[in-house]
Amino acid sequence: MTEQIRDRIHAMMPAARDQLAELVAIRSVADARQFPPEECAKAAEWVRARFAEVGFADAHLVRTPDGSDAVVGTRSTTRPDAPTVLLYAHYDVQPPLQESAWRTPPFELTDVDGRWAGRGAADCKGNILMHLLALRALGDDVPVNLKLVVEGSEEQGTGGLERFVEANPEVLTADVILVCDTGNAAVGRPAATISLRGFANVIVHVESLASEVHSGMFGGPAPDALAALVAILASLRDEDGSTVIDGLGSTQSWTGESYAAEQFRGDAGVLEGVDLLGDGSVADELWARPALTILGIDCPPVVGSTASIVPRASARLNLRVPPGTRAQDAHDALVAHLRSHAPWNVHVKVETEAVGEPFRAATDGPAYRTFADSLRSAYGVEPTTLGQGGSIPLCNVLADAYPGAEIILMGVEEPLALIHAPNESVDPGEIEKLAIAEAIFLRTYGTAT
């Protein structure tokens, strides 16, 4: 049966490319300030119709509390005791950023060096096609009950689906949840993601003067708010670049798949001669330790600045929090650190934007073992486990709502996909092999359970 699945999916890849091109062409950025809401509505309807074609006869749109639409559906098998598997993905995408930085049109799927380039090709529309391929390959032979949810605001982080699940837990209850929004270690190197970092986003505001004053007349004794902010921000890293926040541990180690420093340098585009940060391995720094990033600063720009002392300045900060640390505790430590490291008794106000807890998946259940076997069959190599530096708050909501469910994180993304950046792309071989793995998993798990 595995070879039949493999042959069927391989034969369907040209048609899958055409359908992915249709979906990528829909500019489904869930931000009405940037793209018309009709684009997301069009994408939602496209997803609903395609899944209705593969047995989700009741597929329909559900309006979630943030105003976005999720595609929800069910497909039942004839076995009364069959387990239920929930398939997850999202159809909304990141904005394209600077279109001039793209080598190809961002909303036109384009062949580039054996990859398919376009916004959302990997994150996460490629995973939607992966689900469809797996189900088409199985046809009517799916020995599990299926549920589906494809949300429309994941990239905006507005929590629509999370709040929907909390209010309607019966809709998506399942024994196994395939969260298809992560990826492999590299092309051809299959992996399940077993940990996600949480986060805390804050804005720190610094004030020192009532207004700007002339730097010649007052410079020296007059406290400079921008200099104070720079000093506060500098206190968040030590000499080797490690994140240091009072009261927050930063020496944890990662025990799963390693990440070679030279590969990371290439994947991240680190310039020649520039050091990597931290005193741990790349995997330690990415997946096991807190990481502070300065996302933006409000202060006078170089062009148009005057010879004045800056009275107020602000910075937006993102703290990534590893599993094992409560994100709220990390947030509280960061706020206390920002206040205690402010020089000259300048006034400091910290505004909290959002806090999300980290997540660690269990790997000792029957579904996880079956999925690992399915990856092994599809790829012909031993699968591994990864962490992910990003956050998927939905995973914690699902774990709380369905404590008995096994949650497996996987997907078509890998470092070369450049998700969230210009020139995003997907390797079609990853869509094909993961579709094979998912089809094998659904059939094997349903038969064995």
C-alpha positions as CSV (number, residue, x, y, z in Angstrom):
1,M,0.0,0.0,0.0
2,T,2.9,2.4,0.7
3,E,4.2,2.1,-2.9
4,Q,0.6,2.7,-4.2
5,I,0.4,5.8,-2.0
6,R,3.8,7.0,-3.2
7,D,2.9,6.5,-6.9
8,R,-0.5,8.2,-6.6
9,I,0.9,11.3,-4.9
10,H,3.8,11.6,-7.4
11,A,1.3,11.4,-10.3
12,M,-0.8,14.2,-8.7
13,M,2.1,16.7,-8.1
14,P,1.6,18.7,-11.4
15,A,-2.1,19.3,-10.5
16,A,-1.0,20.1,-7.0
17,R,1.3,22.8,-8.3
18,D,-1.5,24.3,-10.3
19,Q,-3.7,24.4,-7.2
20,L,-1.0,25.9,-5.0
21,A,-0.5,28.6,-7.7
22,E,-4.2,29.4,-7.4
23,L,-4.0,29.7,-3.6
24,V,-0.8,31.7,-3.6
25,A,-2.3,34.1,-6.0
26,I,-4.9,35.0,-3.4
27,R,-3.4,37.8,-1.3
28,S,-4.8,36.5,2.0
29,V,-3.0,38.9,4.4
30,A,-5.4,39.2,7.4
31,D,-4.8,42.9,7.8
32,A,-7.4,45.2,6.2
33,R,-4.9,48.1,6.5
34,Q,-2.8,46.4,3.9
35,F,-5.0,44.1,1.7
36,P,-8.8,43.9,1.1
37,P,-10.6,41.6,3.5
38,E,-12.2,40.0,0.3
39,E,-8.9,38.3,-0.3
40,C,-9.1,36.3,2.9
41,A,-12.7,35.5,2.2
42,K,-11.7,34.2,-1.2
43,A,-9.0,32.0,0.3
44,A,-11.4,30.7,2.9
45,E,-13.9,29.7,0.2
46,W,-11.1,28.1,-1.9
47,V,-10.1,25.9,1.0
48,R,-13.7,25.0,1.9
49,A,-14.4,23.9,-1.6
50,R,-11.3,21.8,-2.0
51,F,-11.8,19.9,1.3
52,A,-15.5,19.4,0.4
53,E,-14.2,17.6,-2.7
54,V,-12.2,15.1,-0.5
55,G,-15.0,14.0,1.8
56,F,-15.6,16.9,4.1
57,A,-19.2,17.4,2.9
58,D,-20.1,19.6,5.8
59,A,-17.0,21.9,5.4
60,H,-18.1,25.4,6.3
61,L,-16.9,28.8,7.5
62,V,-16.9,29.7,11.2
63,R,-16.5,33.3,12.3
64,T,-14.0,33.5,15.1
65,P,-13.9,36.2,17.8
66,D,-11.2,38.3,16.0
67,G,-13.5,38.5,12.9
68,S,-11.6,36.0,10.8
69,D,-13.1,32.9,9.2
70,A,-11.9,29.4,9.9
71,V,-12.8,26.5,7.7
72,V,-14.2,23.7,9.8
73,G,-15.4,20.2,8.8
74,T,-15.7,16.6,9.6
75,R,-15.4,13.3,7.8
76,S,-16.5,10.0,9.4
77,T,-15.3,6.5,8.8
78,T,-17.6,3.4,9.1
79,R,-15.6,2.0,12.1
80,P,-17.6,2.8,15.2
81,D,-14.5,2.6,17.4
82,A,-12.1,4.5,15.1
83,P,-9.9,7.3,16.6
84,T,-10.3,10.9,15.5
85,V,-7.5,12.9,13.9
86,L,-7.7,16.7,13.6
87,L,-5.9,18.3,10.6
88,Y,-4.7,21.9,11.1
89,A,-3.3,24.6,8.8
90,H,-3.8,28.3,8.1
91,Y,-4.6,30.1,4.9
92,D,-3.6,33.6,5.9
93,V,0.0,34.8,5.1
94,Q,2.5,37.3,6.1
95,P,2.6,40.6,4.0
96,P,5.2,40.5,1.3
97,L,7.3,43.3,2.9
98,Q,9.4,45.1,0.3
99,E,8.2,43.8,-3.0
100,S,11.4,45.2,-4.6
101,A,13.4,42.6,-2.5
102,W,11.6,39.7,-4.2
103,R,13.3,38.1,-7.2
104,T,9.8,37.0,-8.5
105,P,6.3,38.4,-8.0
106,P,5.3,37.5,-4.4
107,F,1.8,36.4,-5.3
108,E,2.7,34.4,-8.4
109,L,4.0,30.9,-7.8
110,T,7.2,30.7,-9.8
111,D,9.7,27.9,-10.4
112,V,13.1,29.0,-9.1
113,D,16.0,26.5,-9.0
114,G,13.7,23.5,-8.5
115,R,11.7,25.3,-5.8
116,W,8.3,27.0,-6.0
117,A,8.5,30.6,-4.9
118,G,5.7,32.8,-3.6
119,R,4.3,34.2,-0.4
120,G,2.7,31.4,1.6
121,A,4.1,28.7,-0.6
122,A,5.6,27.1,2.5
123,D,3.8,29.0,5.3
124,C,1.2,27.6,5.3
125,K,-0.5,27.1,1.9
126,G,2.0,24.3,1.0
127,N,0.7,22.4,4.1
128,I,-2.9,22.8,2.9
129,L,-1.9,21.1,-0.4
130,M,0.0,18.5,1.5
131,H,-3.3,17.6,3.4
132,L,-5.2,17.5,0.2
133,L,-2.7,15.2,-1.6
134,A,-2.7,12.7,1.3
135,L,-6.5,12.5,1.3
136,R,-6.7,12.2,-2.4
137,A,-4.2,9.4,-2.4
138,L,-6.2,7.5,0.2
139,G,-9.6,8.1,-1.5
140,D,-12.3,6.3,0.5
141,D,-9.8,4.2,2.4
142,V,-9.4,6.4,5.5
143,P,-9.8,4.2,8.7
144,V,-10.0,7.2,11.1
145,N,-12.5,9.9,11.7
146,L,-11.2,13.2,10.5
147,K,-11.8,16.8,11.6
148,L,-10.5,19.9,9.9
149,V,-9.6,23.4,10.9
150,V,-7.9,25.9,8.6
151,E,-7.7,29.3,10.3
152,G,-7.4,32.7,8.8
153,S,-5.5,34.9,11.2
154,E,-2.6,32.9,12.5
155,E,0.0,35.3,11.2
156,Q,-1.7,38.3,12.8
157,G,-1.6,36.7,16.3
158,T,-5.0,38.1,17.2
159,G,-6.1,34.8,18.8
160,G,-9.4,34.2,16.9
161,L,-9.1,30.4,16.7
162,E,-7.7,30.2,20.2
163,R,-10.7,31.9,21.7
164,F,-13.1,29.9,19.5
165,V,-11.6,26.6,20.8
166,E,-11.9,27.9,24.4
167,A,-15.6,28.7,23.9
168,N,-16.5,25.7,21.7
169,P,-14.2,22.8,22.8
170,E,-16.5,20.1,21.5
171,V,-16.1,21.2,17.9
172,L,-12.4,20.2,17.5
173,T,-12.0,17.4,20.1
174,A,-9.8,14.7,18.8
175,D,-7.4,11.9,19.8
176,V,-4.5,13.1,17.6
177,I,-3.9,16.7,16.3
178,L,-1.6,17.2,13.3
179,V,-0.5,20.8,13.6
180,C,1.0,21.4,10.1
181,D,2.8,24.7,10.5
182,T,6.4,23.8,11.3
183,G,9.0,22.0,9.2
184,N,12.0,19.7,8.7
185,A,15.6,20.1,9.7
186,A,16.6,20.5,6.0
187,V,15.3,19.4,2.7
188,G,15.1,15.6,2.8
189,R,15.7,15.5,6.6
190,P,12.3,14.8,8.2
191,A,11.5,16.0,11.7
192,A,8.8,16.4,14.2
193,T,8.9,19.7,16.2
194,I,8.6,18.9,19.9
195,S,9.1,22.3,21.5
196,L,8.0,25.9,20.8
197,R,9.3,29.0,22.6
198,G,6.8,31.2,24.2
199,F,7.1,35.0,24.1
200,A,6.6,38.3,25.8
201,N,6.3,41.5,23.8
202,V,6.7,44.8,25.6
203,I,7.3,48.5,24.8
204,V,9.6,50.4,27.1
205,H,9.2,54.2,27.3
206,V,11.9,56.4,28.7
207,E,11.4,60.1,29.6
208,S,14.0,62.5,31.1
209,L,13.0,66.1,30.1
210,A,9.9,68.1,29.5
211,S,10.9,68.9,25.9
212,E,13.9,69.1,23.6
213,V,16.6,71.5,24.7
214,H,19.6,72.8,22.8
215,S,22.5,70.4,23.1
216,G,25.0,73.2,23.2
217,M,23.3,75.2,26.0
218,F,22.3,72.2,28.1
219,G,24.4,69.2,26.9
220,G,26.4,67.6,29.7
221,P,24.3,67.8,32.8
222,A,20.9,67.4,31.1
223,P,19.8,63.7,31.0
224,D,19.5,62.3,27.5
225,A,16.5,59.9,27.2
226,L,17.8,58.2,24.1
227,A,21.2,57.6,25.8
228,A,19.4,56.2,28.8
229,L,17.3,53.9,26.6
230,V,20.5,52.7,24.8
231,A,22.1,51.9,28.2
232,I,19.0,49.9,29.3
233,L,19.0,47.9,26.0
234,A,22.7,47.3,26.3
235,S,22.2,45.7,29.7
236,L,20.1,42.9,28.1
237,R,23.2,41.3,26.4
238,D,26.6,40.4,27.8
239,E,29.9,40.6,25.9
240,D,29.4,37.4,23.9
241,G,25.9,38.4,23.0
242,S,24.0,36.1,25.4
243,T,20.7,37.4,26.6
244,V,21.0,38.4,30.3
245,I,17.9,39.3,32.3
246,D,18.1,39.5,36.1
247,G,16.3,36.5,37.6
248,L,16.0,34.6,34.3
249,G,18.1,31.5,33.7
250,S,20.1,31.4,30.4
251,T,22.3,28.3,30.6
252,Q,19.9,25.6,29.5
253,S,21.0,23.0,26.9
254,W,19.2,21.4,24.0
255,T,19.3,17.6,23.9
256,G,17.7,16.9,20.5
257,E,18.9,17.5,16.9
258,S,21.9,19.8,16.7
259,Y,22.2,22.8,14.3
260,A,25.6,23.2,12.7
261,A,27.0,26.7,13.2
262,E,28.1,27.0,9.5
263,Q,24.7,25.9,8.3
264,F,23.0,28.4,10.6
265,R,25.2,31.2,9.3
266,G,24.1,30.4,5.7
267,D,20.5,29.9,6.6
268,A,20.4,33.2,8.6
269,G,22.5,35.2,6.1
270,V,25.1,36.2,8.7
271,L,27.6,38.5,7.0
272,E,31.2,37.3,6.7
273,G,33.3,37.9,9.8
274,V,30.3,38.7,12.0
275,D,30.1,36.5,15.2
276,L,27.2,34.4,16.2
277,L,25.8,35.3,19.6
278,G,25.8,33.5,22.9
279,D,28.1,31.1,24.7
280,G,26.0,27.9,23.9
281,S,25.5,25.9,20.7
282,V,23.2,27.2,18.0
283,A,20.5,24.8,19.1
284,D,21.0,25.9,22.8
285,E,20.5,29.5,21.9
286,L,17.6,28.9,19.5
287,W,15.5,26.3,21.4
288,A,16.6,26.1,25.0
289,R,17.4,29.6,26.2
290,P,15.7,33.0,26.3
291,A,16.4,35.4,23.5
292,L,15.8,39.1,23.5
293,T,15.3,41.0,20.2
294,I,14.9,44.7,19.8
295,L,12.2,45.0,17.2
296,G,12.1,48.8,16.8
297,I,13.0,52.1,18.4
298,D,11.1,55.4,18.4
299,C,13.5,58.3,18.4
300,P,14.5,61.1,16.0
301,P,15.7,59.8,12.6
302,V,19.2,60.8,11.4
303,V,17.7,62.8,8.5
304,G,15.9,65.7,10.1
305,S,17.5,65.4,13.5
306,T,18.6,68.6,15.3
307,A,21.2,69.6,17.8
308,S,18.8,68.9,20.6
309,I,18.8,66.5,23.6
310,V,16.2,63.9,23.2
311,P,13.6,64.1,26.0
312,R,11.8,60.7,25.4
313,A,12.4,57.5,23.5
314,S,10.8,54.1,23.2
315,A,11.7,50.6,22.1
316,R,9.6,47.5,21.2
317,L,11.1,44.3,22.6
318,N,10.4,40.6,21.9
319,L,11.5,38.0,24.4
320,R,11.4,34.4,23.4
321,V,10.9,32.0,26.3
322,P,12.0,28.3,26.2
323,P,9.9,25.4,27.5
324,G,10.5,25.0,31.3
325,T,10.0,28.7,32.0
326,R,6.6,30.4,32.4
327,A,6.3,33.2,29.9
328,Q,4.6,35.4,32.5
329,D,7.5,34.9,34.9
330,A,9.9,35.8,32.1
331,H,7.8,38.8,31.3
332,D,7.9,40.0,34.9
333,A,11.7,39.5,35.1
334,L,12.1,41.5,31.9
335,V,10.0,44.4,33.2
336,A,11.8,44.5,36.5
337,H,15.2,44.4,34.7
338,L,14.3,47.3,32.4
339,R,13.3,49.4,35.4
340,S,16.2,48.5,37.6
341,H,18.8,49.2,34.9
342,A,17.5,52.6,34.0
343,P,20.3,55.2,34.7
344,W,20.0,58.6,36.2
345,N,16.5,58.0,37.7
346,V,14.9,58.6,34.3
347,H,11.2,57.8,34.2
348,V,10.5,54.3,32.8
349,K,7.1,53.0,31.8
350,V,6.7,49.4,30.4
351,E,3.7,48.6,28.3
352,T,2.8,44.9,27.8
353,E,1.6,43.9,24.3
354,A,1.2,40.2,24.6
355,V,2.4,37.1,26.5
356,G,2.3,33.5,25.2
357,E,3.4,30.4,27.0
358,P,6.0,27.9,25.5
359,F,5.0,24.4,24.5
360,R,6.5,21.0,24.7
361,A,5.0,18.0,22.9
362,A,4.9,14.5,24.3
363,T,6.8,11.9,22.3
364,D,5.9,8.7,24.1
365,G,2.4,8.0,22.7
366,P,1.3,5.5,20.0
367,A,0.4,8.3,17.5
368,Y,3.9,9.9,17.7
369,R,5.6,6.5,17.2
370,T,3.4,5.7,14.2
371,F,4.1,9.2,12.8
372,A,7.9,8.7,13.2
373,D,7.5,5.3,11.4
374,S,5.6,7.1,8.6
375,L,8.3,9.7,8.1
376,R,10.9,6.9,8.0
377,S,8.9,5.1,5.3
378,A,8.3,8.3,3.2
379,Y,11.8,9.7,3.3
380,G,13.9,6.5,3.6
381,V,16.0,8.1,6.4
382,E,15.7,8.3,10.2
383,P,13.5,11.2,11.4
384,T,14.7,13.5,14.1
385,T,13.2,16.0,16.6
386,L,13.6,19.8,16.5
387,G,12.7,22.8,18.6
388,Q,11.3,25.9,17.0
389,G,12.2,29.4,18.0
390,G,8.8,30.7,17.0
391,S,5.6,30.5,19.0
392,I,2.2,28.8,18.2
393,P,-0.1,29.9,21.1
394,L,-2.8,27.6,19.7
395,C,-0.9,24.5,20.8
396,N,-1.2,25.4,24.5
397,V,-4.9,26.1,24.0
398,L,-5.4,22.7,22.3
399,A,-3.4,20.9,25.0
400,D,-5.6,22.5,27.7
401,A,-8.8,21.8,25.9
402,Y,-7.9,18.2,24.9
403,P,-5.5,16.9,27.6
404,G,-5.7,13.4,26.3
405,A,-4.8,14.2,22.7
406,E,-1.4,13.7,21.1
407,I,-0.2,16.9,19.4
408,I,2.2,16.4,16.5
409,L,3.9,19.4,14.9
410,M,5.1,19.0,11.3
411,G,5.1,20.7,8.0
412,V,6.7,21.5,4.7
413,E,8.9,24.4,6.0
414,E,12.7,24.2,6.3
415,P,15.4,26.8,6.6
416,L,15.7,27.5,2.8
417,A,11.9,28.3,2.7
418,L,12.6,31.8,4.1
419,I,9.2,32.0,5.7
420,H,8.1,35.6,6.7
421,A,10.9,37.0,4.5
422,P,11.1,38.1,0.8
423,N,11.6,35.2,-1.6
424,E,9.7,32.6,0.4
425,S,9.6,29.3,-1.4
426,V,8.9,25.6,-0.9
427,D,10.6,22.5,-2.1
428,P,8.0,20.5,-3.9
429,G,9.7,17.3,-2.7
430,E,8.8,18.2,0.8
431,I,5.1,18.6,0.0
432,E,5.2,15.2,-1.8
433,K,7.1,13.3,0.9
434,L,5.1,14.7,3.8
435,A,1.8,14.0,1.9
436,I,3.1,10.4,1.6
437,A,3.9,10.3,5.3
438,E,0.6,11.7,6.3
439,A,-1.3,9.2,4.2
440,I,0.7,6.4,5.6
441,F,0.1,7.7,9.1
442,L,-3.7,8.0,8.7
443,R,-4.0,4.5,7.3
444,T,-1.6,2.8,9.7
445,Y,-2.8,4.5,12.9
446,G,-6.4,3.9,12.0
447,T,-5.7,0.2,11.3
448,A,-3.6,-0.4,14.3
449,T,-5.7,1.5,16.9
